[in-house]
Amino acid sequence: MNLPETLDNDPNFRPWNMEIHSFCMLMHLSQFAGMIVPMAGIVLPIIMWTTNKDKSPLIDQHGKNILNWMISFFIYIIISSILILLIVGIFALIALCVMWFIFVIMGAVKANNKEIYTYPLSIQFLK
């Protein structure tokens, strides 16, 4: 879905001294930080979102979509972990990890293309 241009209120607004769409792209990609530093993939996107959500509706929407996906992913991981007892959970965990990787990259590409990306399978906790 394309964003109306009215969401970019102030052309001089540069979160963390970068273009707003680059910031949104990095907010999506920051989920990969957990591969290097434990918990950074959860903490970094939340910090990026909370420090700028009141300044830009675009950042707020991307941040909510990312947070909704992270919460949903955590729920799916718990369910899949329980289903390991039935063997099905192993395949579900593998599929979830592949989907997580693909969805994060798709979100980053869409954000860089000035579009809002709603993660598939994410439960809308924050609207």
N, CA, C and O atoms as a GROMACS GRO file, in nm:
protein
  508
    1MET      N    1   0.085  -0.116   0.000
    1MET     CA    2   0.000   0.000   0.000
    1MET      C    3   0.090   0.123   0.000
    1MET      O    4   0.183   0.132   0.080
    2ASN      N    5   0.063   0.216  -0.088
    2ASN     CA    6   0.140   0.339  -0.097
    2ASN      C    7   0.092   0.438   0.007
    2ASN      O    8  -0.026   0.441   0.041
    3LEU      N    9   0.183   0.518   0.057
    3LEU     CA   10   0.149   0.618   0.157
    3LEU      C   11   0.117   0.750   0.092
    3LEU      O   12   0.181   0.789  -0.006
    4PRO      N   13   0.020   0.820   0.144
    4PRO     CA   14   0.000   0.956   0.095
    4PRO      C   15   0.117   1.044   0.137
    4PRO      O   16   0.178   1.021   0.242
    5GLU      N   17   0.148   1.140   0.059
    5GLU     CA   18   0.261   1.227   0.087
    5GLU      C   19   0.240   1.310   0.213
    5GLU      O   20   0.337   1.361   0.269
    6THR      N   21   0.117   1.323   0.259
    6THR     CA   22   0.089   1.406   0.376
    6THR      C   23   0.149   1.349   0.504
    6THR      O   24   0.161   1.421   0.603
    7LEU      N   25   0.189   1.221   0.505
    7LEU     CA   26   0.246   1.164   0.626
    7LEU      C   27   0.385   1.218   0.656
    7LEU      O   28   0.429   1.214   0.771
    8ASP      N   29   0.452   1.267   0.559
    8ASP     CA   30   0.584   1.327   0.582
    8ASP      C   31   0.563   1.475   0.612
    8ASP      O   32   0.576   1.560   0.524
    9ASN      N   33   0.530   1.504   0.738
    9ASN     CA   34   0.492   1.640   0.777
    9ASN      C   35   0.602   1.742   0.754
    9ASN      O   36   0.579   1.846   0.692
   10ASP      N   37   0.718   1.715   0.802
   10ASP     CA   38   0.828   1.811   0.797
   10ASP      C   39   0.940   1.756   0.710
   10ASP      O   40   1.003   1.656   0.747
   11PRO      N   41   0.967   1.820   0.596
   11PRO     CA   42   1.075   1.769   0.510
   11PRO      C   43   1.213   1.779   0.575
   11PRO      O   44   1.308   1.715   0.530
   12ASN      N   45   1.224   1.859   0.680
   12ASN     CA   46   1.353   1.874   0.749
   12ASN      C   47   1.373   1.771   0.859
   12ASN      O   48   1.481   1.763   0.918
   13PHE      N   49   1.270   1.693   0.889
   13PHE     CA   50   1.280   1.592   0.994
   13PHE      C   51   1.367   1.476   0.947
   13PHE      O   52   1.338   1.411   0.847
   14ARG      N   53   1.474   1.452   1.022
   14ARG     CA   54   1.569   1.346   0.988
   14ARG      C   55   1.598   1.265   1.114
   14ARG      O   56   1.686   1.300   1.192
   15PRO      N   57   1.522   1.155   1.135
   15PRO     CA   58   1.545   1.074   1.255
   15PRO      C   59   1.684   1.012   1.251
   15PRO      O   60   1.726   0.954   1.151
   16TRP      N   61   1.754   1.026   1.361
   16TRP     CA   62   1.890   0.973   1.377
   16TRP      C   63   1.980   1.020   1.261
   16TRP      O   64   2.073   0.950   1.222
   17ASN      N   65   1.950   1.138   1.208
   17ASN     CA   66   2.025   1.204   1.101
   17ASN      C   67   2.027   1.123   0.971
   17ASN      O   68   2.130   1.115   0.904
   18MET      N   69   1.914   1.063   0.936
   18MET     CA   70   1.902   0.993   0.808
   18MET      C   71   1.765   1.018   0.749
   18MET      O   72   1.673   1.061   0.819
   19GLU      N   73   1.751   0.990   0.622
   19GLU     CA   74   1.622   1.006   0.556
   19GLU      C   75   1.518   0.919   0.625
   19GLU      O   76   1.551   0.812   0.677
   20ILE      N   77   1.394   0.964   0.625
   20ILE     CA   78   1.289   0.894   0.699
   20ILE      C   79   1.266   0.753   0.645
   20ILE      O   80   1.243   0.660   0.723
   21HIS      N   81   1.274   0.735   0.514
   21HIS     CA   82   1.250   0.601   0.457
   21HIS      C   83   1.369   0.508   0.482
   21HIS      O   84   1.352   0.387   0.496
   22SER      N   85   1.488   0.564   0.487
   22SER     CA   86   1.604   0.484   0.523
   22SER      C   87   1.596   0.441   0.670
   22SER      O   88   1.632   0.329   0.705
   23PHE      N   89   1.547   0.532   0.754
   23PHE     CA   90   1.530   0.500   0.895
   23PHE      C   91   1.428   0.387   0.912
   23PHE      O   92   1.451   0.295   0.990
   24CYS      N   93   1.317   0.394   0.838
   24CYS     CA   94   1.215   0.289   0.846
   24CYS      C   95   1.270   0.156   0.794
   24CYS      O   96   1.240   0.051   0.850
   25MET      N   97   1.351   0.162   0.689
   25MET     CA   98   1.412   0.040   0.637
   25MET      C   99   1.505  -0.021   0.743
   25MET      O  100   1.502  -0.142   0.765
   26LEU      N  101   1.587   0.062   0.807
   26LEU     CA  102   1.677   0.012   0.910
   26LEU      C  103   1.601  -0.037   1.033
   26LEU      O  104   1.648  -0.126   1.104
   27MET      N  105   1.485   0.020   1.058
   27MET     CA  106   1.404  -0.026   1.170
   27MET      C  107   1.359  -0.171   1.144
   27MET      O  108   1.358  -0.252   1.236
   28HIS      N  109   1.323  -0.201   1.020
   28HIS     CA  110   1.288  -0.340   0.985
   28HIS      C  111   1.412  -0.429   0.996
   28HIS      O  112   1.407  -0.536   1.057
   29LEU      N  113   1.523  -0.385   0.936
   29LEU     CA  114   1.645  -0.466   0.935
   29LEU      C  115   1.708  -0.482   1.072
   29LEU      O  116   1.786  -0.575   1.094
   30SER      N  117   1.675  -0.393   1.165
   30SER     CA  118   1.735  -0.402   1.299
   30SER      C  119   1.692  -0.529   1.372
   30SER      O  120   1.753  -0.566   1.473
   31GLN      N  121   1.590  -0.596   1.322
   31GLN     CA  122   1.550  -0.723   1.382
   31GLN      C  123   1.659  -0.829   1.366
   31GLN      O  124   1.664  -0.925   1.443
   32PHE      N  125   1.746  -0.812   1.268
   32PHE     CA  126   1.856  -0.905   1.247
   32PHE      C  127   1.968  -0.884   1.349
   32PHE      O  128   2.058  -0.968   1.359
   33ALA      N  129   1.965  -0.774   1.424
   33ALA     CA  130   2.071  -0.745   1.521
   33ALA      C  131   2.079  -0.854   1.628
   33ALA      O  132   2.184  -0.872   1.690
   34GLY      N  133   1.970  -0.924   1.650
   34GLY     CA  134   1.969  -1.032   1.747
   34GLY      C  135   2.060  -1.148   1.709
   34GLY      O  136   2.094  -1.230   1.793
   35MET      N  137   2.098  -1.156   1.583
   35MET     CA  138   2.190  -1.261   1.539
   35MET      C  139   2.332  -1.233   1.590
   35MET      O  140   2.413  -1.325   1.600
   36ILE      N  141   2.360  -1.107   1.620
   36ILE     CA  142   2.493  -1.068   1.664
   36ILE      C  143   2.496  -1.048   1.815
   36ILE      O  144   2.584  -1.101   1.884
   37VAL      N  145   2.401  -0.973   1.866
   37VAL     CA  146   2.392  -0.945   2.010
   37VAL      C  147   2.258  -0.996   2.059
   37VAL      O  148   2.153  -0.954   2.009
   38PRO      N  149   2.258  -1.086   2.155
   38PRO     CA  150   2.130  -1.140   2.205
   38PRO      C  151   2.035  -1.028   2.250
   38PRO      O  152   2.077  -0.933   2.316
   39MET      N  153   1.910  -1.042   2.215
   39MET     CA  154   1.801  -0.950   2.248
   39MET      C  155   1.806  -0.818   2.173
   39MET      O  156   1.711  -0.740   2.183
   40ALA      N  157   1.910  -0.789   2.099
   40ALA     CA  158   1.920  -0.663   2.026
   40ALA      C  159   1.815  -0.656   1.916
   40ALA      O  160   1.768  -0.547   1.882
   41GLY      N  161   1.777  -0.769   1.860
   41GLY     CA  162   1.676  -0.772   1.755
   41GLY      C  163   1.538  -0.738   1.805
   41GLY      O  164   1.448  -0.707   1.727
   42ILE      N  165   1.520  -0.742   1.936
   42ILE     CA  166   1.392  -0.703   1.996
   42ILE      C  167   1.402  -0.559   2.047
   42ILE      O  168   1.312  -0.479   2.026
   43VAL      N  169   1.511  -0.528   2.114
   43VAL     CA  170   1.527  -0.399   2.179
   43VAL      C  171   1.549  -0.286   2.078
   43VAL      O  172   1.487  -0.180   2.091
   44LEU      N  173   1.634  -0.305   1.980
   44LEU     CA  174   1.668  -0.199   1.886
   44LEU      C  175   1.548  -0.146   1.806
   44LEU      O  176   1.531  -0.024   1.799
   45PRO      N  177   1.464  -0.232   1.745
   45PRO     CA  178   1.349  -0.176   1.675
   45PRO      C  179   1.254  -0.101   1.768
   45PRO      O  180   1.194  -0.001   1.728
   46ILE      N  181   1.240  -0.149   1.891
   46ILE     CA  182   1.151  -0.081   1.986
   46ILE      C  183   1.207   0.056   2.023
   46ILE      O  184   1.132   0.153   2.032
   47ILE      N  185   1.338   0.064   2.044
   47ILE     CA  186   1.399   0.194   2.076
   47ILE      C  187   1.385   0.289   1.958
   47ILE      O  188   1.351   0.406   1.975
   48MET      N  189   1.412   0.238   1.837
   48MET     CA  190   1.400   0.323   1.718
   48MET      C  191   1.257   0.376   1.703
   48MET      O  192   1.236   0.492   1.669
   49TRP      N  193   1.160   0.290   1.729
   49TRP     CA  194   1.020   0.330   1.716
   49TRP      C  195   0.978   0.429   1.825
   49TRP      O  196   0.921   0.534   1.795
   50THR      N  197   1.008   0.396   1.950
   50THR     CA  198   0.961   0.481   2.060
   50THR      C  199   1.026   0.619   2.062
   50THR      O  200   0.965   0.715   2.108
   51THR      N  201   1.148   0.630   2.012
   51THR     CA  202   1.213   0.762   2.013
   51THR      C  203   1.161   0.854   1.904
   51THR      O  204   1.184   0.975   1.910
   52ASN      N  205   1.091   0.800   1.805
   52ASN     CA  206   1.045   0.884   1.693
   52ASN      C  207   0.898   0.868   1.658
   52ASN      O  208   0.851   0.934   1.565
   53LYS      N  209   0.823   0.786   1.729
   53LYS     CA  210   0.684   0.760   1.692
   53LYS      C  211   0.595   0.883   1.701
   53LYS      O  212   0.500   0.896   1.624
   54ASP      N  213   0.625   0.974   1.792
   54ASP     CA  214   0.543   1.094   1.808
   54ASP      C  215   0.579   1.202   1.706
   54ASP      O  216   0.504   1.297   1.688
   55LYS      N  217   0.691   1.186   1.640
   55LYS     CA  218   0.737   1.287   1.545
   55LYS      C  219   0.694   1.257   1.402
   55LYS      O  220   0.690   1.347   1.318
   56SER      N  221   0.661   1.130   1.372
   56SER     CA  222   0.626   1.094   1.235
   56SER      C  223   0.523   0.981   1.235
   56SER      O  224   0.547   0.875   1.293
   57PRO      N  225   0.408   1.003   1.171
   57PRO     CA  226   0.308   0.896   1.159
   57PRO      C  227   0.362   0.777   1.078
   57PRO      O  228   0.321   0.663   1.100
   58LEU      N  229   0.453   0.804   0.985
   58LEU     CA  230   0.511   0.698   0.904
   58LEU      C  231   0.593   0.603   0.991
   58LEU      O  232   0.579   0.481   0.982
   59ILE      N  233   0.679   0.659   1.074
   59ILE     CA  234   0.760   0.577   1.164
   59ILE      C  235   0.670   0.504   1.263
   59ILE      O  236   0.696   0.388   1.295
   60ASP      N  237   0.566   0.570   1.310
   60ASP     CA  238   0.473   0.508   1.404
   60ASP      C  239   0.408   0.385   1.341
   60ASP      O  240   0.397   0.281   1.406
   61GLN      N  241   0.364   0.397   1.216
   61GLN     CA  242   0.297   0.284   1.150
   61GLN      C  243   0.394   0.168   1.125
   61GLN      O  244   0.360   0.052   1.149
   62HIS      N  245   0.513   0.200   1.078
   62HIS     CA  246   0.614   0.094   1.058
   62HIS      C  247   0.648   0.027   1.190
   62HIS      O  248   0.658  -0.096   1.197
   63GLY      N  249   0.666   0.106   1.294
   63GLY     CA  250   0.701   0.051   1.425
   63GLY      C  251   0.592  -0.040   1.480
   63GLY      O  252   0.621  -0.145   1.538
   64LYS      N  253   0.467   0.000   1.464
   64LYS     CA  254   0.356  -0.083   1.510
   64LYS      C  255   0.351  -0.214   1.432
   64LYS      O  256   0.327  -0.320   1.490
   65ASN      N  257   0.374  -0.207   1.302
   65ASN     CA  258   0.373  -0.330   1.221
   65ASN      C  259   0.487  -0.423   1.264
   65ASN      O  260   0.468  -0.545   1.272
   66ILE      N  261   0.603  -0.367   1.291
   66ILE     CA  262   0.717  -0.448   1.335
   66ILE      C  263   0.688  -0.511   1.471
   66ILE      O  264   0.713  -0.630   1.492
   67LEU      N  265   0.636  -0.430   1.563
   67LEU     CA  266   0.606  -0.482   1.696
   67LEU      C  267   0.497  -0.589   1.692
   67LEU      O  268   0.506  -0.690   1.762
   68ASN      N  269   0.394  -0.568   1.610
   68ASN     CA  270   0.289  -0.669   1.593
   68ASN      C  271   0.349  -0.800   1.542
   68ASN      O  272   0.312  -0.908   1.589
   69TRP      N  273   0.441  -0.790   1.447
   69TRP     CA  274   0.504  -0.910   1.393
   69TRP      C  275   0.590  -0.980   1.498
   69TRP      O  276   0.589  -1.102   1.509
   70MET      N  277   0.665  -0.903   1.576
   70MET     CA  278   0.752  -0.964   1.677
   70MET      C  279   0.670  -1.036   1.784
   70MET      O  280   0.706  -1.146   1.826
   71ILE      N  281   0.560  -0.976   1.826
   71ILE     CA  282   0.474  -1.041   1.926
   71ILE      C  283   0.410  -1.167   1.867
   71ILE      O  284   0.407  -1.272   1.931
   72SER      N  285   0.359  -1.156   1.744
   72SER     CA  286   0.297  -1.270   1.677
   72SER      C  287   0.398  -1.383   1.658
   72SER      O  288   0.367  -1.500   1.681
   73PHE      N  289   0.518  -1.347   1.614
   73PHE     CA  290   0.623  -1.446   1.592
   73PHE      C  291   0.656  -1.520   1.721
   73PHE      O  292   0.672  -1.642   1.721
   74PHE      N  293   0.664  -1.446   1.832
   74PHE     CA  294   0.692  -1.507   1.962
   74PHE      C  295   0.582  -1.606   2.000
   74PHE      O  296   0.610  -1.715   2.051
   75ILE      N  297   0.458  -1.569   1.977
   75ILE     CA  298   0.344  -1.660   2.005
   75ILE      C  299   0.353  -1.785   1.919
   75ILE      O  300   0.334  -1.896   1.968
   76TYR      N  301   0.383  -1.767   1.790
   76TYR     CA  302   0.395  -1.882   1.699
   76TYR      C  303   0.510  -1.974   1.740
   76TYR      O  304   0.499  -2.096   1.728
   77ILE      N  305   0.620  -1.915   1.787
   77ILE     CA  306   0.734  -1.995   1.832
   77ILE      C  307   0.695  -2.079   1.954
   77ILE      O  308   0.731  -2.197   1.963
   78ILE      N  309   0.623  -2.019   2.047
   78ILE     CA  310   0.579  -2.094   2.166
   78ILE      C  311   0.488  -2.210   2.126
   78ILE      O  312   0.504  -2.322   2.175
   79ILE      N  313   0.393  -2.183   2.039
   79ILE     CA  314   0.300  -2.289   1.994
   79ILE      C  315   0.377  -2.400   1.923
   79ILE      O  316   0.352  -2.518   1.946
   80SER      N  317   0.469  -2.361   1.835
   80SER     CA  318   0.548  -2.461   1.761
   80SER      C  319   0.637  -2.542   1.854
   80SER      O  320   0.658  -2.661   1.833
   81SER      N  321   0.689  -2.476   1.957
   81SER     CA  322   0.773  -2.548   2.053
   81SER      C  323   0.693  -2.654   2.128
   81SER      O  324   0.743  -2.762   2.155
   82ILE      N  325   0.570  -2.622   2.160
   82ILE     CA  326   0.483  -2.720   2.225
   82ILE      C  327   0.450  -2.835   2.130
   82ILE      O  328   0.443  -2.951   2.170
   83LEU      N  329   0.432  -2.801   2.002
   83LEU     CA  330   0.397  -2.902   1.902
   83LEU      C  331   0.515  -2.992   1.865
   83LEU      O  332   0.497  -3.088   1.790
   84ILE      N  333   0.633  -2.962   1.914
   84ILE     CA  334   0.748  -3.050   1.888
   84ILE      C  335   0.719  -3.189   1.941
   84ILE      O  336   0.768  -3.288   1.886
   85LEU      N  337   0.641  -3.197   2.047
   85LEU     CA  338   0.604  -3.328   2.102
   85LEU      C  339   0.531  -3.414   1.999
   85LEU      O  340   0.533  -3.537   2.007
   86LEU      N  341   0.465  -3.349   1.902
   86LEU     CA  342   0.394  -3.420   1.796
   86LEU      C  343   0.472  -3.422   1.665
   86LEU      O  344   0.416  -3.456   1.561
   87ILE      N  345   0.596  -3.388   1.669
   87ILE     CA  346   0.688  -3.385   1.554
   87ILE      C  347   0.656  -3.270   1.458
   87ILE      O  348   0.746  -3.218   1.392
   88VAL      N  349   0.531  -3.230   1.448
   88VAL     CA  350   0.490  -3.123   1.356
   88VAL      C  351   0.559  -2.992   1.391
   88VAL      O  352   0.586  -2.910   1.302
   89GLY      N  353   0.587  -2.972   1.519
   89GLY     CA  354   0.648  -2.847   1.564
   89GLY      C  355   0.784  -2.820   1.503
   89GLY      O  356   0.821  -2.704   1.485
   90ILE      N  357   0.858  -2.923   1.473
   90ILE     CA  358   0.991  -2.906   1.412
   90ILE      C  359   0.977  -2.838   1.276
   90ILE      O  360   1.050  -2.745   1.243
   91PHE      N  361   0.882  -2.887   1.196
   91PHE     CA  362   0.859  -2.828   1.064
   91PHE      C  363   0.803  -2.687   1.075
   91PHE      O  364   0.836  -2.600   0.995
   92ALA      N  365   0.719  -2.665   1.175
   92ALA     CA  366   0.664  -2.532   1.197
   92ALA      C  367   0.773  -2.433   1.237
   92ALA      O  368   0.773  -2.319   1.190
   93LEU      N  369   0.865  -2.475   1.322
   93LEU     CA  370   0.976  -2.387   1.362
   93LEU      C  371   1.065  -2.352   1.244
   93LEU      O  372   1.107  -2.237   1.229
   94ILE      N  373   1.093  -2.450   1.161
   94ILE     CA  374   1.176  -2.424   1.042
   94ILE      C  375   1.104  -2.326   0.949
   94ILE      O  376   1.165  -2.231   0.900
   95ALA      N  377   0.976  -2.350   0.927
   95ALA     CA  378   0.898  -2.261   0.840
   95ALA      C  379   0.890  -2.119   0.898
   95ALA      O  380   0.901  -2.022   0.824
   96LEU      N  381   0.874  -2.108   1.028
   96LEU     CA  382   0.869  -1.976   1.093
   96LEU      C  383   1.000  -1.900   1.077
   96LEU      O  384   1.000  -1.780   1.051
   97CYS      N  385   1.111  -1.970   1.093
   97CYS     CA  386   1.241  -1.903   1.079
   97CYS      C  387   1.263  -1.854   0.936
   97CYS      O  388   1.316  -1.745   0.916
   98VAL      N  389   1.224  -1.933   0.840
   98VAL     CA  390   1.236  -1.892   0.699
   98VAL      C  391   1.145  -1.773   0.672
   98VAL      O  392   1.185  -1.676   0.608
   99MET      N  393   1.020  -1.780   0.721
   99MET     CA  394   0.925  -1.670   0.700
   99MET      C  395   0.975  -1.542   0.767
   99MET      O  396   0.964  -1.434   0.710
  100TRP      N  397   1.031  -1.554   0.888
  100TRP     CA  398   1.080  -1.437   0.958
  100TRP      C  399   1.188  -1.367   0.874
  100TRP      O  400   1.184  -1.245   0.857
  101PHE      N  401   1.281  -1.443   0.823
  101PHE     CA  402   1.390  -1.387   0.743
  101PHE      C  403   1.335  -1.317   0.618
  101PHE      O  404   1.374  -1.205   0.586
  102ILE      N  405   1.245  -1.384   0.548
  102ILE     CA  406   1.188  -1.329   0.424
  102ILE      C  407   1.102  -1.206   0.453
  102ILE      O  408   1.113  -1.105   0.383
  103PHE      N  409   1.017  -1.214   0.556
  103PHE     CA  410   0.927  -1.103   0.586
  103PHE      C  411   1.003  -0.978   0.627
  103PHE      O  412   0.964  -0.868   0.589
  104VAL      N  413   1.110  -0.993   0.703
  104VAL     CA  414   1.189  -0.877   0.746
  104VAL      C  415   1.253  -0.810   0.624
  104VAL      O  416   1.253  -0.687   0.614
  105ILE      N  417   1.306  -0.888   0.534
  105ILE     CA  418   1.366  -0.831   0.413
  105ILE      C  419   1.260  -0.763   0.326
  105ILE      O  420   1.283  -0.655   0.273
  106MET      N  421   1.145  -0.827   0.313
  106MET     CA  422   1.036  -0.765   0.236
  106MET      C  423   0.992  -0.634   0.299
  106MET      O  424   0.966  -0.536   0.228
  107GLY      N  425   0.983  -0.630   0.431
  107GLY     CA  426   0.946  -0.506   0.501
  107GLY      C  427   1.048  -0.396   0.477
  107GLY      O  428   1.011  -0.280   0.456
  108ALA      N  429   1.175  -0.431   0.479
  108ALA     CA  430   1.280  -0.332   0.456
  108ALA      C  431   1.275  -0.277   0.313
  108ALA      O  432   1.291  -0.157   0.291
  109VAL      N  433   1.254  -0.365   0.217
  109VAL     CA  434   1.246  -0.322   0.077
  109VAL      C  435   1.124  -0.231   0.056
  109VAL      O  436   1.134  -0.127  -0.009
  110LYS      N  437   1.011  -0.271   0.112
  110LYS     CA  438   0.889  -0.188   0.099
  110LYS      C  439   0.909  -0.052   0.165
  110LYS      O  440   0.869   0.050   0.110
  111ALA      N  441   0.972  -0.050   0.283
  111ALA     CA  442   0.996   0.077   0.352
  111ALA      C  443   1.087   0.166   0.270
  111ALA      O  444   1.066   0.288   0.264
  112ASN      N  445   1.187   0.109   0.208
  112ASN     CA  446   1.277   0.187   0.124
  112ASN      C  447   1.207   0.239  -0.001
  112ASN      O  448   1.246   0.342  -0.056
  113ASN      N  449   1.104   0.168  -0.045
  113ASN     CA  450   1.024   0.211  -0.161
  113ASN      C  451   0.909   0.301  -0.121
  113ASN      O  452   0.818   0.325  -0.200
  114LYS      N  453   0.912   0.353   0.002
  114LYS     CA  454   0.812   0.446   0.053
  114LYS      C  455   0.673   0.384   0.064
  114LYS      O  456   0.572   0.450   0.039
  115GLU      N  457   0.670   0.256   0.101
  115GLU     CA  458   0.544   0.186   0.121
  115GLU      C  459   0.539   0.130   0.262
  115GLU      O  460   0.642   0.104   0.324
  116ILE      N  461   0.417   0.112   0.311
  116ILE     CA  462   0.401   0.049   0.442
  116ILE      C  463   0.382  -0.100   0.419
  116ILE      O  464   0.305  -0.140   0.332
  117TYR      N  465   0.453  -0.180   0.496
  117TYR     CA  466   0.444  -0.326   0.483
  117TYR      C  467   0.381  -0.383   0.609
  117TYR      O  468   0.431  -0.363   0.720
  118THR      N  469   0.272  -0.453   0.590
  118THR     CA  470   0.209  -0.525   0.700
  118THR      C  471   0.253  -0.670   0.688
  118THR      O  472   0.229  -0.734   0.586
  119TYR      N  473   0.318  -0.720   0.792
  119TYR     CA  474   0.370  -0.856   0.788
  119TYR      C  475   0.255  -0.955   0.777
  119TYR      O  476   0.158  -0.948   0.853
  120PRO      N  477   0.265  -1.049   0.683
  120PRO     CA  478   0.162  -1.154   0.675
  120PRO      C  479   0.163  -1.236   0.804
  120PRO      O  480   0.268  -1.251   0.867
  121LEU      N  481   0.052  -1.287   0.843
  121LEU     CA  482   0.034  -1.371   0.962
  121LEU      C  483   0.052  -1.296   1.093
  121LEU      O  484   0.048  -1.358   1.199
  122SER      N  485   0.071  -1.163   1.089
  122SER     CA  486   0.086  -1.092   1.216
  122SER      C  487  -0.050  -1.054   1.271
  122SER      O  488  -0.140  -1.010   1.199
  123ILE      N  489  -0.063  -1.073   1.401
  123ILE     CA  490  -0.186  -1.038   1.472
  123ILE      C  491  -0.177  -0.890   1.506
  123ILE      O  492  -0.074  -0.843   1.555
  124GLN      N  493  -0.284  -0.817   1.482
  124GLN     CA  494  -0.284  -0.673   1.502
  124GLN      C  495  -0.311  -0.638   1.649
  124GLN      O  496  -0.425  -0.611   1.686
  125PHE      N  497  -0.207  -0.639   1.731
  125PHE     CA  498  -0.220  -0.600   1.870
  125PHE      C  499  -0.227  -0.449   1.883
  125PHE      O  500  -0.307  -0.395   1.959
  126LEU      N  501  -0.141  -0.381   1.807
  126LEU     CA  502  -0.138  -0.234   1.804
  126LEU      C  503  -0.197  -0.188   1.672
  126LEU      O  504  -0.158  -0.235   1.566
  127LYS      N  505  -0.288  -0.097   1.680
  127LYS     CA  506  -0.351  -0.049   1.555
  127LYS      C  507  -0.310   0.092   1.524
  127LYS      O  508  -0.353   0.148   1.423
   0.00000   0.00000   0.00000
